[in-house]
Amino acid sequence: MTEIKNILVALDLSDIDNTLIEYASFIADTLKVKKVYFVHNIKKYEISELFEEQLKDINLDEIIGDELNEKVEEKFKSSVEWEVLISEDPYSESLINYIVNKYEVQLALIGNKNKIKGTGVVSGKLLRLLKCNILSIPKNAKPVISNIWAGTDFSSASNKVFEVAENLQKNTDAKVKAVHVYNVPLQFSPYIPKEHLDAKIENHLKEKYEKFIKKVGYKGELTTEIIPGRDSGVAEKLRAKAAAAKVDLIIVGDKGRNTFSSLLVGSVTEELFNQDLEVPLWIVK
């Protein structure tokens, strides 16, 4: 896999910042990264005209920079080098993309704030824009990786998912399960009994899994689970199953292809990304 040397952490002065900083500290030590960039974008255009007079003689960049430096100093326990970057840009996504490219960032940590619509930097645009891996962190996430689900549709696009999973397992001793969610093609359903169709598809997918894993050459310990997703959306099925299994990290690719699965197709990955997941979601680019 591409070595993760530099990490970006998107902060917005909300409560989730503490979680992101602590998780970044954990990931920095786990992956032995070189540097972590903490980024905050000041959207001055959102400041009401009512406050312009009071703020005209105040250096917001300096004040916010000092505040974030103090917060990172307190919460970031890793010995890895770090830096706080403050900027003013109408679009946070564009700023983050610029920093990712300028500082050769391989992993961006962002807060999953979908329960609070319209806040944070999480968006489908960011998912499509960034060329680096993205790790979406919910507010109450604990900085621990012990139970990983790696999403696969057995395509070459999901090879990188297992490279990330293997690397994390090597550094954390986490359990890793290869998970595939399939949907029965609706055009077949009226003509073939459900039990026959499910059994046939599952046998077919198990064969595909064995061939895929052999080709990937996964070096760690790996289990597998094949989940029918017909009764609900693939993203919702995966979310519910992961919560029940007490998974603390889900890894998926940003795209994929398979006749029966839409797990790694861009639209479903984006649906997962925009859900109120209770576990961190690592999207491999």
C-alpha positions as CSV (number, residue, x, y, z in Angstrom):
1,M,0.0,0.0,0.0
2,T,1.0,3.7,-0.3
3,E,2.9,4.5,2.8
4,I,1.0,7.0,5.0
5,K,3.6,9.7,5.9
6,N,1.5,12.8,6.3
7,I,-2.0,13.2,7.8
8,L,-4.4,16.1,7.6
9,V,-7.0,16.7,10.4
10,A,-9.9,19.0,9.6
11,L,-11.0,21.0,12.7
12,D,-13.9,23.4,13.0
13,L,-13.9,24.6,16.6
14,S,-16.7,22.3,17.6
15,D,-16.9,19.5,20.2
16,I,-15.8,16.9,17.7
17,D,-12.3,18.5,17.5
18,N,-11.2,16.7,20.7
19,T,-12.2,13.3,19.3
20,L,-10.4,14.0,16.0
21,I,-7.2,15.2,17.7
22,E,-7.1,12.2,20.0
23,Y,-7.8,9.8,17.1
24,A,-5.1,11.5,15.1
25,S,-2.6,10.9,17.9
26,F,-3.5,7.2,17.9
27,I,-3.3,6.8,14.1
28,A,0.0,8.8,14.0
29,D,1.6,6.4,16.5
30,T,0.0,3.3,15.0
31,L,1.2,4.0,11.4
32,K,4.4,5.8,12.5
33,V,3.6,8.8,10.3
34,K,6.0,11.8,9.9
35,K,3.8,14.8,10.3
36,V,0.2,15.8,11.1
37,Y,-1.4,19.0,9.8
38,F,-4.4,20.4,11.8
39,V,-6.4,22.6,9.5
40,H,-9.1,25.2,10.2
41,N,-10.8,27.4,7.7
42,I,-12.2,30.7,8.9
43,K,-15.3,31.6,6.8
44,K,-15.4,35.3,7.3
45,Y,-18.2,35.8,4.9
46,E,-20.5,34.0,7.4
47,I,-19.8,36.6,10.0
48,S,-22.9,38.8,10.3
49,E,-22.6,42.5,9.5
50,L,-23.8,43.1,13.0
51,F,-20.4,42.0,14.3
52,E,-18.1,43.4,11.7
53,E,-17.6,46.6,13.6
54,Q,-16.6,44.8,16.8
55,L,-14.3,42.4,14.9
56,K,-12.5,44.8,12.6
57,D,-9.6,45.4,15.0
58,I,-9.3,41.7,16.1
59,N,-6.9,39.4,14.4
60,L,-9.1,36.3,14.2
61,D,-6.4,34.2,12.5
62,E,-4.0,34.7,15.5
63,I,-6.7,34.2,18.1
64,I,-8.1,31.0,16.6
65,G,-4.5,29.8,15.8
66,D,-3.5,30.2,19.5
67,E,-6.7,28.5,20.7
68,L,-6.1,25.5,18.4
69,N,-2.4,25.2,19.2
70,E,-3.4,25.0,22.9
71,K,-6.0,22.4,22.2
72,V,-3.7,20.2,20.1
73,E,-0.9,20.6,22.7
74,E,-3.3,19.3,25.3
75,K,-5.0,16.4,23.4
76,F,-2.3,15.2,20.9
77,K,-0.2,12.8,22.9
78,S,1.9,11.4,20.1
79,S,5.6,12.5,19.7
80,V,5.0,12.9,15.9
81,E,5.6,16.4,14.5
82,W,2.5,18.5,14.0
83,E,1.4,21.9,12.8
84,V,-1.7,24.0,12.9
85,L,-2.7,25.7,9.6
86,I,-5.3,28.5,9.6
87,S,-6.8,29.9,6.4
88,E,-9.7,31.9,5.0
89,D,-11.5,30.3,2.0
90,P,-15.1,30.5,0.9
91,Y,-15.0,26.7,0.4
92,S,-13.5,24.4,3.0
93,E,-13.4,21.5,0.6
94,S,-11.2,23.5,-1.8
95,L,-8.8,24.5,1.0
96,I,-8.5,20.9,2.2
97,N,-7.8,19.6,-1.3
98,Y,-5.1,22.3,-1.8
99,I,-3.4,21.3,1.5
100,V,-3.6,17.6,0.6
101,N,-1.8,18.2,-2.7
102,K,0.7,20.8,-1.4
103,Y,1.9,18.8,1.6
104,E,1.5,15.3,0.0
105,V,-1.1,14.1,2.5
106,Q,-2.0,10.4,2.2
107,L,-4.8,10.4,4.8
108,A,-7.4,13.0,5.8
109,L,-9.3,12.8,9.1
110,I,-12.7,14.5,9.1
111,G,-15.6,14.6,11.5
112,N,-18.8,12.7,10.8
113,K,-21.3,15.4,11.8
114,N,-24.3,14.2,9.7
115,K,-26.6,14.4,12.7
116,I,-26.1,18.1,12.6
117,K,-27.1,19.0,9.1
118,G,-25.3,21.8,7.4
119,T,-22.2,21.8,9.7
120,G,-18.7,20.5,9.5
121,V,-16.8,19.8,6.3
122,V,-18.2,16.4,5.5
123,S,-19.7,16.3,2.0
124,G,-20.0,14.3,-1.1
125,K,-18.0,16.9,-2.8
126,L,-15.0,16.3,-0.5
127,L,-15.3,12.6,-1.0
128,R,-15.0,13.0,-4.8
129,L,-12.4,15.8,-4.6
130,L,-9.7,14.4,-2.5
131,K,-7.2,12.0,-4.0
132,C,-6.0,10.7,-0.6
133,N,-7.6,8.2,1.8
134,I,-10.4,9.6,4.0
135,L,-11.1,8.6,7.5
136,S,-14.5,9.8,8.7
137,I,-14.7,9.9,12.6
138,P,-18.0,10.1,14.6
139,K,-18.0,12.2,17.7
140,N,-17.9,9.4,20.3
141,A,-15.3,7.2,18.5
142,K,-12.7,5.7,20.8
143,P,-9.0,5.7,19.6
144,V,-8.8,2.0,19.2
145,I,-8.8,-0.5,16.3
146,S,-9.4,-4.1,17.4
147,N,-12.3,-5.3,15.1
148,I,-12.1,-4.3,11.4
149,W,-14.6,-5.0,8.6
150,A,-13.1,-4.8,5.1
151,G,-15.7,-4.3,2.4
152,T,-15.2,-6.2,-0.9
153,D,-16.9,-6.8,-4.1
154,F,-14.1,-9.0,-5.3
155,S,-13.0,-6.5,-8.0
156,S,-9.4,-5.2,-8.4
157,A,-10.7,-1.9,-7.0
158,S,-11.0,-3.5,-3.6
159,N,-7.5,-4.9,-3.5
160,K,-6.3,-1.7,-1.8
161,V,-8.9,-2.2,0.9
162,F,-7.1,-5.3,2.0
163,E,-3.7,-3.6,1.8
164,V,-4.9,-1.1,4.3
165,A,-6.5,-3.8,6.5
166,E,-3.4,-5.9,6.4
167,N,-1.2,-3.0,7.4
168,L,-3.5,-2.0,10.3
169,Q,-3.8,-5.6,11.5
170,K,0.0,-5.9,11.5
171,N,0.3,-2.7,13.7
172,T,-2.7,-3.3,16.0
173,D,-3.3,-7.1,16.1
174,A,-6.9,-6.3,15.2
175,K,-9.3,-9.0,13.9
176,V,-10.2,-8.5,10.2
177,K,-13.3,-9.8,8.5
178,A,-13.9,-9.5,4.7
179,V,-17.5,-8.5,4.3
180,H,-19.6,-8.7,1.1
181,V,-23.2,-7.4,0.9
182,Y,-25.1,-8.7,-2.1
183,N,-28.5,-7.8,-3.6
184,V,-30.5,-10.3,-5.5
185,P,-31.3,-9.0,-9.0
186,L,-35.0,-8.0,-9.0
187,Q,-35.6,-9.3,-12.5
188,F,-34.8,-12.9,-11.3
189,S,-36.9,-12.8,-8.1
190,P,-40.4,-13.6,-9.4
191,Y,-39.2,-16.7,-11.2
192,I,-36.8,-18.4,-8.8
193,P,-37.7,-19.4,-5.2
194,K,-35.9,-17.1,-2.7
195,E,-34.1,-20.0,-0.9
196,H,-32.8,-21.4,-4.2
197,L,-31.7,-18.0,-5.4
198,D,-29.9,-17.1,-2.1
199,A,-28.1,-20.4,-1.9
200,K,-27.0,-20.3,-5.5
201,I,-25.7,-16.7,-5.2
202,E,-24.0,-17.4,-1.8
203,N,-22.2,-20.5,-3.2
204,H,-21.1,-18.4,-6.3
205,L,-19.8,-15.6,-4.0
206,K,-17.9,-18.0,-1.7
207,E,-16.1,-19.3,-4.8
208,K,-15.3,-15.8,-5.9
209,Y,-14.1,-14.8,-2.4
210,E,-11.7,-17.8,-2.3
211,K,-10.2,-16.9,-5.7
212,F,-10.0,-13.2,-4.8
213,I,-8.3,-13.7,-1.5
214,K,-5.8,-16.1,-3.0
215,K,-5.0,-13.5,-5.7
216,V,-4.7,-10.6,-3.2
217,G,-2.2,-12.7,-1.1
218,Y,-3.4,-11.4,2.2
219,K,-0.7,-12.2,4.8
220,G,-2.7,-11.8,8.1
221,E,-5.6,-13.7,9.6
222,L,-8.9,-13.2,7.8
223,T,-12.4,-14.3,8.2
224,T,-15.4,-13.7,5.9
225,E,-19.1,-12.9,6.0
226,I,-21.5,-12.7,3.1
227,I,-24.7,-10.7,3.9
228,P,-27.9,-10.5,1.9
229,G,-28.9,-6.9,1.5
230,R,-32.3,-7.3,-0.2
231,D,-34.5,-6.1,2.7
232,S,-32.8,-2.7,3.1
233,G,-30.2,-0.6,1.4
234,V,-26.6,-1.9,1.3
235,A,-25.3,1.0,3.4
236,E,-28.0,0.7,6.0
237,K,-27.6,-3.1,6.2
238,L,-23.8,-2.7,6.7
239,R,-24.3,0.0,9.3
240,A,-26.7,-2.1,11.4
241,K,-24.6,-5.3,11.1
242,A,-21.4,-3.5,12.0
243,A,-23.0,-1.9,15.1
244,A,-24.3,-5.3,16.3
245,A,-20.8,-6.8,15.8
246,K,-19.2,-4.0,17.7
247,V,-16.9,-3.2,14.8
248,D,-14.6,-0.2,15.5
249,L,-13.5,0.4,11.9
250,I,-15.1,-0.1,8.4
251,I,-12.8,0.0,5.4
252,V,-14.3,0.4,1.9
253,G,-13.0,1.4,-1.5
254,D,-14.3,4.6,-3.3
255,K,-15.5,2.5,-6.2
256,G,-15.9,-1.0,-7.5
257,R,-17.9,-3.3,-9.7
258,N,-19.8,-6.5,-9.3
259,T,-23.0,-8.1,-10.7
260,F,-24.7,-8.7,-7.4
261,S,-23.0,-6.2,-5.1
262,S,-23.2,-2.4,-4.9
263,L,-21.1,-2.2,-1.8
264,L,-18.1,-0.5,-3.3
265,V,-19.9,1.4,-6.1
266,G,-19.4,5.1,-5.7
267,S,-23.0,6.0,-4.9
268,V,-23.1,3.4,-2.0
269,T,-19.8,4.5,-0.6
270,E,-21.1,8.0,-0.6
271,E,-24.3,6.9,1.1
272,L,-22.1,5.2,3.8
273,F,-20.0,8.4,4.1
274,N,-23.1,10.5,4.6
275,Q,-24.7,8.2,7.1
276,D,-24.7,8.7,10.9
277,L,-22.2,5.9,11.3
278,E,-21.3,5.1,14.9
279,V,-17.9,3.7,13.8
280,P,-15.0,5.3,11.9
281,L,-15.2,4.8,8.1
282,W,-11.9,4.5,6.1
283,I,-12.4,5.2,2.4
284,V,-9.5,3.9,0.3
285,K,-8.7,5.9,-2.8
